[in-house]
Every structure is written in C-alpha cells, then in structure tokens.
C-alpha cells in the first residue's frame, strides 16, 4: 500500500488579497454606538490597548505578534469578543490538547466590558464574506503572516473599515473582533472583574470545554 501524498489538500494558509478587491465594496457588519464587547486581559494591564505597544526609544511598533496586527506597524489593534466565552477561549484555551488549565494563569487575568463611543463598521470575514473578499476561513485558523498583510490592506481600503469580525479559532461559534486604531475610535471600559472573584463561572466555562482547573504543582 502506497503512502498518502503529503502535499494533498489545501495548505492551511489564507490566500492574500486579490487585485480586484480594491475596486469592490467590502462586506461590512455595523455596530451602533454603545455596543458592548468583552476583553480578557492581565490584571495589571489596561483593558483598552491597541497593540503592539510603540517602543519609546525608536518610536516604532515591534514586529506583529497577534493574528491581525499591522505588518507595517502603521496602527495598533484592539482585540475583543462578542461574548465573555469567546474572549475566555481565545485567551486561556489556546492549547486544545492540554486538558488542564493552571489556576495561576486564570487568576492573573480579568474580564472587562468595553463600550464603543462611536459607530463601527467591521469587515465580515466569516461565512459568505470570505468568498466576497477572496479568501478562506484559514484567515481565522491558519498562520498569522497572511493575516498581517490582510490587516494593512483592509485598513487602507477605500471603504475605511474600523476593523475585522472573524470566527474564533478555538470555537468558531464565537465571534471575535480586531479593531483598528483610528482617530475617533474610542472605547470606554467598565471596571474590570478579576477571574479570582468569579471562579464558579470560570469552572463552568472550563467544564463546557472538558478542561480541569488545577492548582500549581497539583499534578
């Protein structure tokens, strides 16, 4: 029996923006001023953060780190989710093969509810929107490198979107948002709630994903 072709099937890398997209209207999902979003962050970090942070010595942003960071460093990106579960999964459940989640990682984080102080229009990179712009759902699940190019491309598109709506890699039913840093794009954050104060909810979220919360060195 011959071995299967290792090159069979798609590469898993999202296609880059096609030339024809420059002249085409983007698929947009709109949010009214006052819409609420969720962000999970470290307890010692601000809830509203357009990263990566600018290096004070060089005045430049470092190389991109997260999925829709700017390749050129022209702008920062704020990552949010529609629901707490999506923010939780994207932050604390990034390794699906690991059954255990350290309590140390959980209690070092908080959740904040953010409200947009302006109307938002986001490029819908889900469902039919993927074909509309000429890419695949690898934009949400595959390597980051093409996503950085997409971010710069969409930021400079003639429709001037405020960011991107995309499916969570760790639970596609959850919707995530990458908000571009633009003048006038302002969010107000409510006081954060640390996960240490909401452990029953944390344990319920972990139960849904069949994960077990463990104390340090308890395994």
TITORGU-911444 format. One record per atom (N, C-alpha, C): residue in three letters; x, y, z. Coordinates in steps of 0.001 Angstrom, whole numbers, padded with zeros to 6 digits, always signed. Atoms other than C-alpha are relative to their C-alpha. Layout:
<pts>
ALAXYZ ...
</pts>
This chain:
<pts>
UNK+000851-001197+000000 UNK+000000+000000+000000 UNK+000879+001235+000000 UNK-000824-001193+000092 UNK+001481+003347-001036 UNK-000399+001011+001071 UNK+000262-001027-000992 UNK+001790+006201+001437 UNK-000803+001132-000621 UNK+000776-001124+000539 UNK-000613+009132+001082 UNK+000915+001160-000381 UNK-000752-001161+000459 UNK+000586+012235-000712 UNK+000009+001069+001091 UNK-000037-000996-001081 UNK+001822+014667+001990 UNK-000419+001385-000458 UNK+000375-001318+000522 UNK+001007+017588-000309 UNK-001486+000073-000375 UNK+001412+000012+000370 UNK-002641+016579-000826 UNK-000782+000993+000850 UNK+000857-000902-000746 UNK-005320+019050+000173 UNK+000555+001418+000066 UNK-000417-001404-000073 UNK-005104+022774+000928 UNK+001182+000184+000938 UNK-001205-000269-000789 UNK-002069+024379+002528 UNK-000304+000418+001423 UNK+000316-000520-001325 UNK-003890+025850+005509 UNK+000364+001455+000164 UNK-000363-001414-000029 UNK-002626+029339+004658 UNK-001038+000808-000772 UNK+001018-000820+000654 UNK-005121+032070+003797 UNK+000558+000671-001252 UNK-000430-000746+001186 UNK-004890+033489+000254 UNK+000119+001491+000306 UNK-000185-001436-000185 UNK-003657+037093+000093 UNK-001083+000776-000758 UNK+001042-000784+000678 UNK-005958+039934-001036 UNK+000165-000001-001516 UNK-000074-000023+001461 UNK-006787+039667-004750 UNK+000005+001442-000526 UNK-000088-001346+000571 UNK-006163+042649-007043 UNK-001377+000635-000173 UNK+001318-000561+000292 UNK-009864+043034-007882 UNK-000730+000546+001227 UNK+000711-000426-001198 UNK-010835+043682-004244 UNK+000104+001512+000221 UNK-000178-001445-000186 UNK-009512+047257-004384 UNK-001189+000790-000551 UNK+001117-000705+000638 UNK-012458+048233-006611 UNK-001357-000509+000467 UNK+001248+000628-000437 UNK-015068+046221-004726 UNK-000355+000450+001412 UNK+000442-000345-001349 UNK-017147+047212-001716 UNK+000225-001190+000930 UNK-000258+001047-000979 UNK-016269+045261+001410 UNK-001301-000451+000664 UNK+001160+000456-000788 UNK-018812+043078+003264 UNK+000144+000520+001430 UNK-000137-000676-001292 UNK-019448+045088+006413 UNK-001113-000398+000964 UNK+000968+000157-001072 UNK-021162+044393+009705 UNK+000114+001251+000859 UNK-000001-001304-000671 UNK-022178+047523+011587 UNK-000474-000114+001446 UNK+000348-000046-001412 UNK-022400+048298+015291 UNK-000303+001440+000385 UNK+000390-001332-000439 UNK-024162+051245+016845 UNK+000840+000423+001192 UNK-000652-000557-001184 UNK-022522+053497+019354 UNK-000658-000555+001259 UNK+000517+000569-001241 UNK-022888+051982+022817 UNK-000020-001515+000027 UNK-000062+001467+000025 UNK-022487+048355+021706 UNK+001062-000485+000985 UNK-000919+000541-001008 UNK-020809+046238+024384 UNK+000811-001163-000562 UNK-000911+001067+000376 UNK-017839+043944+023870 UNK+000728-000483+001255 UNK-000747+000551-001127 UNK-015671+041766+026104 UNK+001469-000158-000351 UNK-001437+000190+000165 UNK-011940+041629+026602 UNK+000570-000656+001262 UNK-000731+000629-001100 UNK-009877+039277+028778 UNK+001446+000476-000073 UNK-001349-000563-000021 UNK-006557+040748+029859 UNK+000635-000268+001361 UNK-000694+000168-001275 UNK-003942+040510+032580 UNK-000460+001083+000971 UNK+000559-000918-000992 UNK-004995+042159+035812 UNK+000798+001297+000104 UNK-000824-001203-000097 UNK-002089+044620+035655 UNK+000090+000756-001323 UNK+000024-000683+001289 UNK-002852+045697+032062 UNK-001320+000740-000175 UNK+001222-000740+000310 UNK-005354+048242+030784 UNK-000900-000820-000916 UNK+000950+000732+000846 UNK-008498+046886+029158 UNK+000047+000502-001434 UNK-000045-000582+001344 UNK-008252+049272+026193 UNK+001464+000120-000416 UNK-001402+000036+000421 UNK-004993+048520+024416 UNK+000087-000323-001481 UNK-000248+000198+001423 UNK-004140+048949+020748 UNK+001475-000361-000160 UNK-001379+000454+000023 UNK-001024+046865+020309 UNK+000470-000410-001391 UNK-001004-000021-001064 UNK+001733+046086+019915 UNK+000353+001429+000422 UNK-000344-001316-000529 UNK+002942+048962+022085 UNK+001174+000607-000767 UNK-001084-000707+000669 UNK+005171+051580+020480 UNK+001228+000026+000903 UNK-001261-000049-000742 UNK+008801+051337+021567 UNK+000358+001459+000242 UNK-000279-001423-000273 UNK+009563+054646+023354 UNK+001353+000460-000529 UNK-001326-000383+000483 UNK+013175+054577+022166 UNK+000017+000216-001508 UNK-000019-000094+001456 UNK+012514+054031+018468 UNK-001204+000740-000570 UNK+001223-000599+000501 UNK+009012+055453+018212 UNK-000737-000887-000981 UNK+000598+000947+000934 UNK+008084+052353+016207 UNK-000630-001158+000759 UNK+000554+001215-000579 UNK+005976+049303+016893 UNK+000924-001170-000333 UNK-000787+001197+000318 UNK+007803+045963+017131 UNK-000708-000837-001046 UNK+000606+000875+000993 UNK+007106+043158+014695 UNK-001367-000474+000490 UNK+001336+000443-000412 UNK+003476+041962+014689 UNK+000048-001297+000802 UNK+000034+001146-000908 UNK+002527+039377+017293 UNK-001278-000809-000140 UNK+001291+000673-000002 UNK-001175+038584+017114 UNK-000609-000038-001405 UNK+000516+000384+001313 UNK-003434+037498+014256 UNK-000158+001163-000968 UNK+000267-001090+000938 UNK-004448+040841+012774 UNK+000789+001257+000325 UNK-000882-001145-000193 UNK-001609+043083+013896 UNK+000434+000550-001353 UNK-000469-000632+001230 UNK-000353+045546+011297 UNK+001387-000504-000372 UNK-001298+000462+000469 UNK+002504+044157+009215 UNK+001015+001130-000001 UNK-000898-001147+000101 UNK+003980+047632+008788 UNK+000120+000770+001298 UNK-000009-000756-001253 UNK+003266+048845+012310 UNK-000664+001356-000135 UNK+000628-001291+000254 UNK+001153+051679+010873 UNK-001091+000339+001012 UNK+001093-000222-000939 UNK-001566+051236+013504 UNK-000020-001131+001014 UNK+000180+001033-001007 UNK-002418+049307+016654 UNK-001333-000691-000182 UNK+001219+000790+000111 UNK-005141+046693+017032 UNK-000484-000381+001400 UNK+000655+000376-001249 UNK-007567+046125+019900 UNK-000829-001251-000260 UNK+000698+001272+000200 UNK-008871+042536+020233 UNK-001129-000152+001011 UNK+001194+000131-000825 UNK-012392+041985+021558 UNK-000793-001229-000427 UNK+000916+001084+000345 UNK-015120+039340+021570 UNK-001426+000440+000271 UNK+001413-000317-000203 UNK-018891+039451+021362 UNK-000469-000462+001369 UNK+000406+000565-001279 UNK-019251+037259+024455 UNK+001227-000300+000857 UNK-001074+000361-000921 UNK-017170+036502+027514 UNK+000604-001347-000376 UNK-000510+001335+000331 UNK-016885+032864+026403 UNK+001032+000065-001126 UNK-000949-000117+001097 UNK-015161+033870+023176 UNK+001325+000577+000446 UNK-001230-000604-000516 UNK-012651+036086+024956 UNK+000757-000986+000881 UNK-000604+000996-000887 UNK-012033+033329+027505 UNK+000702-001084-000815 UNK-000575+001073+000816 UNK-011442+030658+024850 UNK+001249+000472-000737 UNK-001131-000523+000755 UNK-009100+032866+022827 UNK+001206+000277+000885 UNK-001088-000365-000909 UNK-007037+033709+025900 UNK+000548-001184+000788 UNK-000425+001034-000945 UNK-006956+030657+028153 UNK-000118-001431-000526 UNK+000183+001358+000539 UNK-007810+027698+025907 UNK+000711-000154-001344 UNK-000713-000047+001274 UNK-005201+028138+023190 UNK+000681-001318-000356 UNK-000591+001308+000273 UNK-003810+024608+023514 UNK-001086-001065+000176 UNK+001138+000920-000125 UNK-006676+022181+022742 UNK+000380-001376+000525 UNK-000405+001337-000453 UNK-004630+019080+023609 UNK+000324-000039+001491 UNK-000284-000052-001444 UNK-004000+020246+027145 UNK-001315-000024+000766 UNK+001256+000164-000736 UNK-006747+019043+029469 UNK-000051+000868+001244 UNK-000061-000723-001267 UNK-005569+021076+032446 UNK+000296+001481-000244 UNK-000242-001437+000043 UNK-005686+024838+032944 UNK+000479+000432+001376 UNK-000600-000401-001270 UNK-003472+026312+035623 UNK-000793+001130+000648 UNK+000685-001052-000741 UNK-005212+028337+038285 UNK+000815+001285-000002 UNK-000869-001180+000041 UNK-002206+030661+038184 UNK-000298+000843-001227 UNK+000310-000739+001221 UNK-002994+031608+034588 UNK-001373+000654+000071 UNK+001358-000533-000095 UNK-006648+032132+035415 UNK-000042+001229+000905 UNK+000130-001097-000965 UNK-006275+034361+038494 UNK+000858+001203-000369 UNK-000807-001144+000442 UNK-003719+036552+036722 UNK-000739+000854-001020 UNK+000759-000695+001031 UNK-006458+037717+034358 UNK-001331+000530+000522 UNK+001290-000607-000309 UNK-009588+039818+034440 UNK-000796+000141-001286 UNK+000838-000275+001164 UNK-012509+040485+032134 UNK-000549+001415+000136 UNK+000553-001346+000031 UNK-013607+043967+031144 UNK-001068+000081-001073 UNK+001047-000270+000976 UNK-016751+045088+029385 UNK+000285+001375-000604 UNK-000315-001240+000693 UNK-015991+047736+026769 UNK-001196+000472-000814 UNK+001070-000610+000776 UNK-018436+050110+025116 UNK+000613+000925-001037 UNK-000524-000885+001045 UNK-017731+051778+021796 UNK-000704+001352+000088 UNK+000531-001356-000086 UNK-018185+055550+021876 UNK-000304+000578-001380 UNK+000281-000432+001364 UNK-018789+055681+018119 UNK-000612-001176-000748 UNK+000465+001084+000862 UNK-020478+053698+015370 UNK+001199-000703-000610 UNK-001090+000785+000577 UNK-018321+050894+013946 UNK-000480-000752-001233 UNK+000265+000872+001154 UNK-018193+049158+010586 UNK+001215-000907-000163 UNK-001061+000993+000015 UNK-016160+045953+010505 UNK-000137-000913-001205 UNK+000006+000923+001126 UNK-015177+043755+007576 UNK-000395-001378+000503 UNK+000524+001289-000455 UNK-017103+040490+007923 UNK+000764-001137-000682 UNK-000795+001109+000531 UNK-014524+037733+007386 UNK-000521-001322+000553 UNK+000648+001235-000408 UNK-016997+034955+008169 UNK-000978-000395-001098 UNK+001080+000450+000874 UNK-019465+032872+006205 UNK+000228+000466-001440 UNK-000106-000416+001409 UNK-020155+034380+002735 UNK+001000+001127-000196 UNK-000958-001086+000125 UNK-017891+037300+003481 UNK+001373-000465-000450 UNK-001302+000536+000401 UNK-014868+035055+002937 UNK+000125-000049-001521 UNK-000022+000060+001456 UNK-015730+034402-000705 UNK-000095+001393-000607 UNK+000185-001362+000502 UNK-016747+038024-001147 UNK+001338+000731-000149 UNK-001297-000689+000064 UNK-013177+039202-000415 UNK+001088-000864-000617 UNK-000974+000848+000673 UNK-011425+036210-001989 UNK+000969-000720+000903 UNK-000871+000779-000877 UNK-010052+034293+000975 UNK-000783-001177+000584 UNK+000646+001151-000633 UNK-010901+031254+003142 UNK+000024+000173+001506 UNK+000032-000096-001463 UNK-011537+030584+006813 UNK+001365-000241+000631 UNK-001369+000053-000519 UNK-007791+029974+007155 UNK+000420+001359+000542 UNK-000271-001329-000540 UNK-007820+033715+007845 UNK-000226+000016+001515 UNK+000286+000086-001444 UNK-009183+032733+011289 UNK+000739-001130+000689 UNK-000575+001199-000619 UNK-007358+029438+011824 UNK+001444-000267-000394 UNK-001313+000334+000525 UNK-004154+029394+009794 UNK+001110+000885+000518 UNK-001153-000816-000397 UNK-000724+031032+010072 UNK-000321+001493-000019 UNK+000270-001426-000156 UNK-000606+034700+011048 UNK+000516+000853-001156 UNK-000679-000874+000958 UNK+001652+036003+008263 UNK-000927+000615-001041 UNK+000910-000647+000958 UNK-001039+036494+005561 UNK-001027+000894+000676 UNK+000976-000821-000718 UNK-003383+037917+008191 UNK+000537+001406+000232 UNK-000615-001318-000188 UNK-000932+040755+008873 UNK-000116+000825-001276 UNK+000155-000693+001280 UNK-000998+041616+005169 UNK-001446+000425-000214 UNK+001415-000318+000113 UNK-004798+041482+005165 UNK-000366+001201+000872 UNK+000324-001094-000911 UNK-004947+043822+008140 UNK+000409+001343-000589 UNK-000455-001239+000631 UNK-002848+046501+006421 UNK-000842+000341-001224 UNK+000770-000219+001229 UNK-004779+046036+003185 UNK-001386+000555+000327 UNK+001350-000434-000335 UNK-008203+046414+004797 UNK+000009+001363+000677 UNK-000118-001300-000675 UNK-007074+049332+006961 UNK+000094+001134-001022 UNK-000201-001030+001019 UNK-006107+051244+003792 UNK-001029-000066-001134 UNK+001010+000128+001046 UNK-009086+050100+001654 UNK-000861+001259-000063 UNK+000781-001223+000206 UNK-011256+052864+000229 UNK-001236+000082+000894 UNK+001169-000002-000883 UNK-014186+051800+002458 UNK+000333+000408+001429 UNK-000468-000437-001320 UNK-012101+052695+005533 UNK-000724-000701+001152 UNK+000658+000722-001104 UNK-013407+049952+007847 UNK+000710+000271+001327 UNK-000553-000215-001342 UNK-012863+050203+011594 UNK+000633-001252+000577 UNK-000597+001232-000492 UNK-011683+046616+011917 UNK-000567-001217-000712 UNK+000333+001292+000602 UNK-012443+042974+011264 UNK-000841-000818+000981 UNK+000758+001001-000763 UNK-015067+040498+012503 UNK+000385-001372-000541 UNK-000462+001316+000437 UNK-013853+036892+012414 UNK-000386-001062+001024 UNK+000362+001111-000880 UNK-014557+033471+013898 UNK+001165-000363+000913 UNK-001026+000461-000929 UNK-012676+032345+016978 UNK+000621-001296-000498 UNK-000679+001228+000403 UNK-010077+029733+016129 UNK-000336-001145+000949 UNK+000175+001025-001024 UNK-010855+027881+019352 UNK-001462-000357+000247 UNK+001422+000330+000011 UNK-014645+027943+018987 UNK-000648+000859-001085 UNK+000507-000795+001114 UNK-015948+029062+015573 UNK-001378+000604+000217 UNK+001303-000604-000281 UNK-019364+029783+017071 UNK+000145+001347+000703 UNK-000257-001265-000684 UNK-017788+032644+018990 UNK+000593+001008-000988 UNK-000438-001046+000918 UNK-017194+035945+017183 UNK+001014+000897+000695 UNK-001051-000873-000509 UNK-014047+037982+017675 UNK+000123+001231-000891 UNK-000151-001251+000726 UNK-013140+041492+016604 UNK+001415+000530+000156 UNK-001281-000701-000002 UNK-009887+043174+015658 UNK-000294+001435-000409 UNK+000359-001395+000227 UNK-010419+046931+015961 UNK+001250+000795-000366 UNK-001133-000810+000441 UNK-008094+049222+014020 UNK+000080+001296+000812 UNK-000221-001290-000663 UNK-006584+052221+015755 UNK-000154+001114-001038 UNK+000261-001140+000881 UNK-008047+055261+014009 UNK-000386+001206+000856 UNK+000477-001178-000732 UNK-008678+058844+015120 UNK-001509-000079+000190 UNK+001432+000039-000271 UNK-012077+058957+016792 UNK-000538-001350+000405 UNK+000439+001320-000455 UNK-012239+055231+017549 UNK+000324-000118+001481 UNK-000192-000086-001449 UNK-012736+055368+021303 UNK-000893-001025+000694 UNK+000757+000952-000811 UNK-013822+052748+023822 UNK+000084+000405+001464 UNK+000038-000216-001439 UNK-014868+053144+027432 UNK-000102-001353+000686 UNK-000032+001277-000709 UNK-014084+050291+029811 UNK-000613+000126+001381 UNK+000511+000079-001360 UNK-016100+049409+032882 UNK+001099-000574+000893 UNK-000989+000548-000926 UNK-014196+048401+035999 UNK+000166-001491-000248 UNK-000208+001427+000270 UNK-012585+045004+035375 UNK-000412-000875+001178 UNK+000283+001002-001025 UNK-013647+041889+037256 UNK+001053-001083-000112 UNK-001065+001001+000049 UNK-010774+039600+038161 UNK-000616-001393+000079 UNK+000545+001347+000026 UNK-011344+035919+037495 UNK+000031-000648+001377 UNK-000054+000561-001347 UNK-010349+035137+041080 UNK-001299+000240+000765 UNK+001253-000318-000666 UNK-013673+036710+042088 UNK-001209-000627-000680 UNK+001117+000622+000718 UNK-015759+034705+039636 UNK+000329-001445-000361 UNK-000441+001364+000253 UNK-014404+031183+039968 UNK-001131-000964-000364 UNK+001075+000906+000447 UNK-017819+029442+039730 UNK-000264+000118-001509 UNK+000211-000181+001439 UNK-018297+030963+036256 UNK+001185-000549-000791 UNK-001193+000524+000669 UNK-014705+030122+035292 UNK-000067-001522-000087 UNK+000069+001463-000014 UNK-015197+026499+036308 UNK-001090-000509-000942 UNK+001058+000395+000922 UNK-018440+026345+034325 UNK+000481+000114-001445 UNK-000550-000143+001347 UNK-016687+027655+031209 UNK+000977-001130-000309 UNK-000955+001089+000199 UNK-013912+025101+031658 UNK-000734-001329-000176 UNK+000764+001238+000110 UNK-016486+022344+032121 UNK-000566-000173-001410 UNK+000552+000072+001355 UNK-018067+023199+028752 UNK+001036-000514-001000 UNK-001071+000422+000909 UNK-014704+022546+027108 UNK+000734-001242+000514 UNK-000576+001211-000606 UNK-013944+019495+029267 UNK+001441+000224+000444 UNK-001299-000332-000574 UNK-010985+021209+030903 UNK-000100-000039+001522 UNK-000047+000119-001450 UNK-009899+020846+034511 UNK+000908+001081+000556 UNK-000795-001027-000662 UNK-008686+023702+036704 UNK+000890-000652+001053 UNK-000930+000603-000951 UNK-005577+022741+038662 UNK+000809+001084+000696 UNK-000877-000905-000746 UNK-003576+024481+041356 UNK+001443-000294-000388 UNK-001408+000230+000369 UNK+000170+024910+040790 UNK+000577-001217+000692 UNK-000710+001193-000509 UNK+002173+021681+041208 UNK-000947-001066+000552 UNK+000927+000995-000541 UNK-001001+019677+041918 UNK-000045-001254-000847 UNK+000017+001202+000841 UNK-000411+017226+039039 UNK+001176-000882+000303 
</pts>
